[in-house]
């Protein structure tokens, strides 16, 4: 019959007292769904879209493409992204037509 480790002269293993290890993400508070910084980034994306729209109506298609590209990089809003990609595509088509 085997003897327990403490009775055999060996050191007893420390008992776990129910302490649960916490992960770093468990200790942090949950972020709000829309952080304040994201709101300002969304506003910047909308401003770039407006700048692109102004350039488009002036016929400056290459400047409009640049503005739409900047807005796409900033935006996370799927509805805004749809219009940005559409506007960028139309600007590219118009710039190609002008070259013909």
N, C-alpha and C positions, 0 to 999 in steps of 0.2 A: 504494500500500500504506500502511495506517495505521500510524503509529508509536505505541508504548506511551506512556502518559501520563508516565512518569518520563523517558523518553528525549526527549520533546518539550519538556522544560523545566518541566513542571508538577509539582506535588508528588504523590508516590505515595500512594495510598490505604493507610491502615493495614491490616495483615492481621489477620484474626480468628484467634485462636490456640485455637479450639475451646472457649472459655469459654461455658458455657451460662447464660443468664440464668435465675435462679430466681424463681419466683413466691413471694409472701409465704406462701401456704399450704403450699408445699413445705418451707419452712424451719422450720415449726412441727411439733412432735411430734403424732402422732395422739392424739386424745382416747380415753380408755377408753370402752367401749360404754355403761356405766352410771356416769356421774359421781356422786360422793358427794352433791352438792347435789340430784340428782334423787331419790335414795333418801329424803332427808328430805322432799322435796316430796310424794313418793308416800305417805309416812307421814302427812303433814298431810291429804292428800286422804282417806285412810282414816279419820282422826279426825273429819273433817267428815261423812263418811258415817255414822259411828256416832252423832254428835250428831243428824243428821237422822233416823236410825232411832229414837232415843229420843224425839224430838219427835213423830214419826209415831205411835208407840205411845201417847203421851199425848194424841193428838188435836190437837196444835198443827201443823196441816198447813202453814200459812204459814211458820212457822219451819223446818219440815222442808224446804220448797221452797228457802228461802234457803241452808240448809246444803248441800243437794244441788247447788245452783248453784255455790257456792264450791268444792265438791269437783270438779265438772266442770271448772272453770277451772284447777284445779291438776293434775289427773290427765292422764297420757299413756298410761296402761295401758288397752288396748282392752277387756279383760275387766271392769275396774272401771268403765269408762265405760258399758258396757252396763247394769250394775246401777244405776248412778247415774241414767241417763236413764229407766230403768224406774221406779225409786223416785220420781223427780220427777214423772213422768206420773201415777202412782197417787195421789200426794199432791195433785196438781192436781185430779184427778177427785173425790177425797174432799172437797176444799174446795168444789168446785162443788156436790156433793150436799148438803153442810151448808147452803148458802145457799138451797136450795129449800124 
